[in-house]
Amino acid sequence: MKKVAFYTLGCKLNYSETSTISRKFEEKGFKKVEFNDTPDIFIINTCSVTENADKKCKKLVKEARKVSPNAYVAIIGCYAQLKPKEISEIPGVDAVLGAAEKFQLIELLDGFVRKPEPAIFSTEITTATDFNASFSYADRTRTFLKVQDGCDYSCTFCTIPLARGGSRSDSIENITRQANEIAQSGVKEIVLTGVNTGDFGIQNGVRVSKFIDLVKSLDEVADIERIRISSIEPNLLTNEIIDFVSRSKKFVPHFHIPLQSGSNKILKLMRRRYLRDLYEERVAKIKSTLPYCCIGVDVIVGFPGETKDDFLETYKFLNELDISYLHVFTYSERENTPAATMVDSVSLKERQERSQQLHILSDKKRRAFYEANLTRNVTVLFENDIEDGFMHGYTENYVRVKAKYDPILVNEMKQVKIVSVTPNGVCYVEEVSLEPALRLN
């Protein structure tokens, strides 16, 4: 029985795909092991959103060779689609598989026998037209369920359309069936994931449904306690979706909404499909409908042409918005994107300083959001995440809590009262009063 180890870089979508691929290996008789357990095969699923992700791939190959010098090393994922030849030249790589080939790697890499030259299986991204269903399974308390792939948008900074192809989706029937299967495994929370999740509904190039249709169908899945939307573009987050979540039996009050910049000038340079007024309207609508809703924001600093005044405009906009936390990305040039050739590049030092300012603002926002939830009765799903005698979990509106470890609470829903937040602003809830479990309804 050959041993195989997996490592995933990047997003929740990558994680769901790695989990699905790993199950295919186990069905074929392979044994899934940890990275350091001398595997016979390493599968590294890559990301290419930032330059650091590329560097991490190279480091992982080097580490794999240290752990198991004679093992077979295969690279899949977005970086593999964008730069197959470059990856094949990394010492220690045996195979590279692109977007259309990664789900067939067991068949393509017959026997996983190392050869003198690396194998490259990568076709043009236009061939990536199939939707490969994926979800993580038996890995965590929550499951990441892939509902959409690819993107038809043309943001000037983004390589994802080049790495994953056009927007495409699974059917509502298939996704609902998968959700029921996940529910039967004992998982309590599903996170819907995709490249452009709100663009759900395109099959074979034709729109056959909308994201709200999927949301309504999944709300009827019997044995799932919670469903969370991983990320949704502001121009696709409609009033209908917000209103439905507010009265939903399953969907939780948490939206992660990419902004990228609070400057209309920069949004136009990025070719985003909205301006700041629309974003502000979406936040106001959410907070008027769901006052305790958690709102996360993606933002990019240091985009070409972003002056100090543009950045301050973004900072002021975010500071005044009723949001809960930020995911801050420092802009990095990506080949074959329009932004890479734009003038007025921002210095690396300035990018880092701006990033630091927004990280501090994020800590402030999260702290304020957590304090707004003090004394509230909420429902927590506890995870098998133990640290210094404490276990952790998340409320429905994404407040991370900790309580004294009790093994019987793992993967259980409990009603708790939030009574304190740590003084250093790390954003844990420190003490809870455990009460009988409640089912969301």
Stockholm file with secondary structure:
# STOCKHOLM 1.0

chainA/1-441         MKKVAFYTLGCKLNYSETSTISRKFEEKGFKKVEFNDTPDIFIINTCSVTENADKKCKKLVKEARKVSPNAYVAIIGCYAQLKPKEISEIPGVDAVLGAAEKFQLIELLDGFVRKPEPAIFSTEITTATDFNASFSYADRTRTFLKVQDGCDYSCTFCTIPLARGGSRSDSIENITRQANEIAQSGVKEIVLTGVNTGDFGIQNGVRVSKFIDLVKSLDEVADIERIRISSIEPNLLTNEIIDFVSRSKKFVPHFHIPLQSGSNKILKLMRRRYLRDLYEERVAKIKSTLPYCCIGVDVIVGFPGETKDDFLETYKFLNELDISYLHVFTYSERENTPAATMVDSVSLKERQERSQQLHILSDKKRRAFYEANLTRNVTVLFENDIEDGFMHGYTENYVRVKAKYDPILVNEMKQVKIVSVTPNGVCYVEEVSLEPALRLN
#=GR chainA/1-441 SS CCEEEEEECSCHHHHHHHHHHHHHHHHTTCEECCTTSCCSEEEEEECCSSHHHHHHHHHHHHHHHHHCTTCEEEEEEHHHHHCHHHHHTSTTCCEEECTTTGGGHHHHSGGGCCCSSCEEECCCGGGCCCCCCCBCCSSSSEEEEECEECCCCCCTTCCHHHHHCSCEECCHHHHHHHHHHHHHTTCCEEEEECSSGGGCCEETTEECCCHHHHHHHHTTCTTCCEEEECCCCTTTCCHHHHHHHHHCSSBCSEEEEEEECSCHHHHHHHTCSCCHHHHHHHHHHHHHHCTTCEEEEEEEESCTTCCHHHHHHHHHHHHHSCCCEEEEEECCCCTTSGGGGCSSCCCHHHHHHHHHHHHHHHHHHHHHHHHHTTTCEEEEEEEEEEETTEEEEEETTCCEEEEECCGGGTTCEEEEEBCCBCTTCCCCBCCBCCCCCCCCC
#=GC SS_cons         CCEEEEEECSCHHHHHHHHHHHHHHHHTTCEECCTTSCCSEEEEEECCSSHHHHHHHHHHHHHHHHHCTTCEEEEEEHHHHHCHHHHHTSTTCCEEECTTTGGGHHHHSGGGCCCSSCEEECCCGGGCCCCCCCBCCSSSSEEEEECEECCCCCCTTCCHHHHHCSCEECCHHHHHHHHHHHHHTTCCEEEEECSSGGGCCEETTEECCCHHHHHHHHTTCTTCCEEEECCCCTTTCCHHHHHHHHHCSSBCSEEEEEEECSCHHHHHHHTCSCCHHHHHHHHHHHHHHCTTCEEEEEEEESCTTCCHHHHHHHHHHHHHSCCCEEEEEECCCCTTSGGGGCSSCCCHHHHHHHHHHHHHHHHHHHHHHHHHTTTCEEEEEEEEEEETTEEEEEETTCCEEEEECCGGGTTCEEEEEBCCBCTTCCCCBCCBCCCCCCCCC
//
